[in-house]
Amino acid sequence: MVDMVTKLHLDTELAAVVERARHRAEEMGELPRGPFLPYESKIPPDAAEVIREWLWDGGYEEAIARIAHEDPDLTNE
């Protein structure tokens, strides 16, 4: 087996453009300055647990497959 190392480099001109765009977005209020505020879910913990279990046990995927089978027009909705 051969170990390969991939070194990614951001072009210096592209990096400068990205930094200017980020700075401008901050000045225009599109990006918050400083650290992001912690995310607070609006879903009650009990409901979040039910949703988590439904996703993990495959129930969500089964429901999507059933809907797609019954109404193919909704497949991409």
C-alpha positions in Angstrom: 0.0 0.0 0.0 1.3 3.4 -0.9 0.7 6.3 1.4 -0.1 9.5 -0.5 0.0 12.9 1.0 -2.2 15.6 -0.5 -1.3 19.1 0.3 -4.0 21.6 -0.5 -2.9 25.1 -1.3 -5.2 28.1 -1.7 -4.0 30.4 -4.5 -2.7 33.6 -2.8 -4.8 35.8 -5.1 -8.0 33.8 -4.4 -7.2 33.9 -0.7 -7.0 37.7 -0.9 -10.3 38.0 -2.8 -12.0 35.7 -0.2 -10.6 37.8 2.7 -11.8 41.1 1.1 -15.2 39.6 0.4 -15.5 38.3 4.0 -14.4 41.8 5.4 -16.9 43.5 3.1 -19.7 41.2 4.2 -19.0 41.9 7.8 -19.1 45.6 7.2 -22.4 45.3 5.4 -23.8 43.3 8.3 -24.1 40.0 6.3 -21.7 38.2 8.6 -21.6 38.6 12.3 -18.4 40.0 13.8 -16.8 37.8 16.5 -17.9 34.4 17.6 -21.3 33.0 16.6 -23.9 32.8 19.3 -24.8 29.3 20.6 -27.6 27.7 18.7 -30.7 27.1 20.7 -33.2 24.6 19.3 -36.8 25.6 19.3 -37.9 22.0 19.3 -38.8 20.7 22.8 -36.4 18.0 24.0 -39.1 15.3 24.1 -40.0 16.0 20.4 -36.4 16.1 19.4 -35.8 12.7 20.9 -38.8 11.2 19.0 -37.5 12.8 15.8 -34.0 11.4 16.5 -35.3 7.9 17.1 -37.4 8.1 13.9 -34.4 9.1 11.8 -32.1 6.4 13.4 -34.5 3.5 13.2 -35.2 4.1 9.5 -38.8 5.2 9.9 -38.1 8.5 8.1 -36.5 6.7 5.1 -39.5 4.3 4.9 -42.0 7.2 5.0 -40.1 9.0 2.1 -40.0 5.7 0.1 -43.7 5.2 0.6 -44.6 8.7 -0.4 -42.4 8.5 -3.5 -44.0 5.2 -4.5 -47.6 6.5 -3.9 -47.0 9.9 -5.6 -43.9 10.1 -7.8 -44.5 13.8 -8.4 -43.5 14.4 -4.8 -40.2 12.6 -5.1 -38.3 15.9 -5.7 -40.4 18.1 -3.4 
